[in-house]
Amino acid sequence: MYSQRLENLPPYLFARIDALKGQKRREGVDVIDLGVGDPDLPTPDHIVEAMIRAVKDPKNHHYPAYEGIAAYRDAVAAWYDNRFSVPLDPASEVVALMGSKDGIAHIPEAFVNPGDYVLVPDPGYPVYKTSTLFAEGKVHLMPLLEENNFLPVLEDIPAEVLERAKLLFFNYPNNPTAAIAPECFFDEVVEFAREHDLVAVHDNAYSEITFDGYRAPSFLQADGAKEVGVEMHSLSKTYNMTGWRIGMAVGNPEILAGLGRVKSNVDSGVFDAVQEAAITALTGPQQCVADACAVYQERRDVLVKGLSELGYDVRAPKATFYVWMPVEDCMTTATQFLNEAGIVVTPGVGFGESGDGYVRFAVTRSVERIEEAIERIGRLRR
């Protein structure tokens, strides 16, 4: 019944986790979900109130502009300038997205011909791979190994792959490993993309979820980055707006024009009211972001301390709300946690072969629930 293209896709990881989680809840299990990275914190009130006002305004009840309303693109440019000291032309270097997943899912369609390679981090956000397959491209996996600080070794990519490569995905702060990249790595990416005529696509969705004084950079801060690439960003994690579906692609105008041509043929843009609320988020008080990071940092500390005391080798990340923990067998561990303790974690192999031997925790539940999870895991280890 289905197309071969669809049949070739692996099952979407988080849909499978949701199904297993739902089954356990139907069985009456008190499930503690530390699997999918969906913030439990509410969207700040001032953003919600802006949305209510915007929804009531009849001018927002029509088709939106494909590239986003001018005021939203202005707000994105101002935020990038203030946060990263990266100047952007709102008219040509900013495109509104229905979340960064929208841009990641569609950009291969603009640049990848059948048989072309896309360089994909392994482990990594599953959409890097599936978007490549939808574009009939070939995936070349770049292992992210602990001994390399979870950075890809670009010089290890075979010459025959690079001859047919069109696009490079990378993501720091990283999902799922929670690794951070030194700014010199971004310089390396610029030179590599320039040398091999690649479109560099940086997924920076977690730049604002940072701890211990760390501030994540933008790829576009690297000299020459705008000549070779774009950055996908999102309000989802920063402002607890995962359900709102709003983000942005910024950077090289020619690359963004290609992405825009694809999007104008497959969607009709972001609801204007959501864009107006996003303007309030980007231009309004930012204490809500700092407050959320403080909450996640406390949860991270509780989880890392508890797991360490149980004998696990786990380190406190400086960014994202994930903890990436080495285990003997990720599927066995994740299955045992769910079946015997009612705890959902994500098996690392679901993000790619190099994720085998790890599980990912998301600290998107309260301290009390995390403490309960540690207690349950402790009972398994007795």
N, C-alpha and C positions, 0 to 999 in steps of 0.2 A: 504493500500500500504506500509506504513512504519512499521518498527519493533516496538514491544511494548516498547522496551527500549527507542527508540526515542520519541514515543508518551508520555512516562512518564515524559519527560523533560519539565520544564516550558519554555516558550518563552524567548529567551535571551534578557535581559533588554535593552541593548544598541541598539540592532537591532530594537526593538519596538520604542525607542526614535528616531532613525534615520528615521524611516518610518513616524512618526508624524511630525517631523521637515521638511522632504521633502515635505509632503503634504502642510504644511503652506507656504513654499517657492513657491510652484507651484501656490498657491493662491495669490501670490504677497506680502506676509507679509515679512517685514524686520526682520528676526529672529536673536535674540542675543542668541547664544548658550553657556550657562554656565552649560551644562549638562555633556557630556562625557569628561573625563580627558585626552585630547590629546593636548600636548603643541602647541601653535601657534608660538613659537619661532623657528627659523631655526636651523638645525644642524650646529654647528660651522664649519667655512670654512676649518680649517686644517684637520678636519675629512672627510669632503666631498672630499677634494683634495687627501687625502690618498686613498679613495675609487676609485676615478677616475684612479689613477695609478694602483691600484690592479686589477680593472676590465680589464685593457688593458694587463695585464700580462697573457700569455697563460697558465702558470702553474696553474692558478686559475680556469681554465675552465673545470676541471674534477670533479668527485665525491669527496666530502670532507670526512675527517675522521669522523667517527661517534661521537667520544668523543671530537672532536675539534682539531685544529692544535696545536702542542706543543708550538709554540710561543704565541698563544692566552692564553693557560692555564698558561704559565709562567707569562704573563702580569696580569692575574686575581690574581694569587697567590701573585705577588708583590704588586698589588693594595690593596689586603686585609691586607697584612702585614703592608703597609704604613698607611692605613686608620684606621684599627682596631687593629693593633698589633696581628693579628691572623695568625700564620704560617700555610701554606697549602702545601701539596705535589702535585705539578701540575700533576703528572702522575696518582694519584689515588684519589685525593680529589677535583678535578675540572672537571666538564663536561660542554661543551658548549651547550647552549639552543637557540632555536628560540624564544627568549623572555622568561621571567619567566613563562608566561602562559603555555608554552610548558611543563615545568617541573611539574607545579601544575596539569595540565590536565592528565599527564601520571603516576605520582607516585602512585596513588591508584592501578593501574593495577599491580604493582609489589608486593604489600603487602596485598591487601584486597581480601578476598574470599567472595563469595556470602553469605550475611547475617551478615558479620562483620560490626562493627560500625566504623564510622569516626567522630571525634569530630570537629565540624565546628562552627566558630564564627558567631553570628547573631546579627546585620547585618554583612555582609561580602561580599567579592568579589564572584560573583555568581559561578565562576568556581570551588570553593571548593566543592560546593554541586553537580554540574553536573558531575564533574570527579568521585565523589563517586558513583553516580547513574550509570554511564557507567561501573564501575567496579562491579556493582550489590551489592554494599554495602548499609548499612543503615546510614542515616544521623542523628546524634544527635546534636541538635543545642545548643550552649552555648551562652546565652543572654549576650550582651554587653550593660550594663545599665549605664546611666549617674551617678547614685548614687554610682557606683563602678568604676568611672573614665573610663568607657568603657573597663574594663578588665574582662575576664571571671572568675567566681568563680569556680575553679576547684573542690573544695570539694563538690559542689552541684551536680556533675555528679553522677547519680545512680550507685550503685555497679553492678547491672545486666547489665548495659551498658558497664561498664569498663571491665567486664569479657569477652566481645566480641569485645572490641575496639582494633584497630590496628594502628590508625594513628590520629595525632592531628595537625590541621592547626591553625596557629596564625599569626598575621600581625601587626607589629608596626615599624614605624609610620603607623597609621591605615587608611585604605580605607573601609568605607566611612566617619568614624567619625572624622578623623584627630587627634585622640587621640595618645598620646605617652605612652610608658611603662617604668617604673623605672627598672633599671637593676636587682633589686631583684626579679622582676616578672620572668625574664629569669631563675634565679636560681631555682625558684619555679617550672617552667616547666621542668627543668632538673630532679629534684627529682621526680616529678609526672610521667614523662615518664619512668624513671628508675623503679619506684615502680610498674607500671602497664604494663611494656613491650610495650611501645608505640613508634612508629616512629614519632618524632617531626619534623614538617616542618614549618619553619619560612619564610614568604614572606616579604622580606626587600626591595621591589622595590622603596620605597620612602625615604630611609635613607639619601639621599643627598639633599633633598628639605626641608631645615630647616631654621628657622628664629630666630631673637632675641638672637643670640649667642648659640642657642641649637645645639648640635651635637648628632645625633642618634647613638645608639650602634648597634653592631651585636650580634645576639643570640650566635654566636660561641665564644664570649668573656666570656661567663659564664663558670665556672669550670664544666667540664664534658659534655658540650654541644655536642662536637664532638662524644662522645660515644653513644648518643641517637638520634642525628638528623642531619638535613641538613638545609641549607639556600638557598632560591631562590633569585636571584638578577637579575637586568636588567639594560641595558644602556638606556632604552627607555625614562625614565623621567629625568635621570641625564644629558644626553647629547642631549635631544630633538631628539631621534632616534626611536620613536614609530613605524615608518614604516619600519625600517631596520630589525627588528626581530632578536635581539641578546641579550643574557643574559647568566647566569651561575647558575649551582647548585654546591654548595660547602659543604664540611663537611665529614661525616662518609663514608669511602670508601665502606663498604659493602652495605649501602643503595644506594649510587651512582651507584654501579655495578648493582643493581636491576633495577634502573631507566634506566641505559644504555642499559640493555637487552631489555627492552620494546621499547625504542627509536630506537634501531638498527633494529627492526622489523616493525616500522611504518613510519620512515623517513630516509633520507640519509644525515642528518647533515646540518650544517650551511654553506652557500656559503663561500668559503675561502676568497674571496675579502671582504666580510662583516667582517669576523674575523680580517683581516689585518687592516681595518679601525678602528675596535674596539680596537685593540692594540694601535693605535695612540691616541684614546680617553683616554684610561686608563693610558698611559705612558706619554702623552703630557701635555701641560700647563693646569692647572685646573681653571684658572681665569674665564673661560666661565661658570663654574658651579656656582661660587660665583655671577657672573653677572646675571645669570638666577634667582637665589634665591632673589637677590635684586629687580628684576622686579616683581616676584611673591609677595614679601613682600609688595611692594607699592600697588599692586592691592588688596591684602588682606586687607590692612589698609583702602583703599578707600571703599571697599565693606562692611566691618564690621562697619565702621563709618556711612556710608549711611543707612544701614539697622537698626542700633541702633537708629539713629535719626528718623526713621519711626516707632519706637516703638517695633521692634523685639528684642527678647532676644537672642543675638548672641555674641559669644566670638571669639577672635582672636586665631587661632591655632598656635602652634609652629612648625608644620611640615605638609608636603604634600601641594598640591595646592588646597585643598578643604576647604570649610566652611560648617559646619553641623549645620543647624538651626532648632530649635524646632518650630513647627506650630501646629495648632489645628487638621487639617486633611491633610495629605501629598498629597493624590491624588487630593483632591479638590484644594489645593494650586497650585500644579504643573499644573493642567488642566487650572485653571484660569490664571496663569502666561502666559501659551502658547496661549490660545484662546483669551485673552483680552489684553495682553501686548506683545505678540510675543517673550517671554523669555522662554528658555528651562532650567529647573532645573530637577534634578533627584529625584523622590519621594523615600523617605527612605525605604518604604515597598518593593521596588524592590530589596533591598539587604537582605530582611528577615523580619520576623514578628516584631522583636524588633526595626526595623527601622521605623515602623509606628509612625507618629507624628513628623517626621523630613523631611526636604528636603536638598539635597546636591547641593551646588554651586561649580563649578570649575572655578578658576580665570585664565583661559586660553584664555582670550580675553583682549584687551587693556584697559587701564584706561578709555579712552574715551567711549568705549562700556559699561564698567561697570557703569560709571556715567549715561549713557543713560538708562541702565537697572534700576538703582535706581530711576531715574526720572519717568520711566513708572510704576514701582511698587508703587511709591508715588501717582500717579494719581488713581491707583486702591483703595487706602486706604482713599481717600478723601470722 
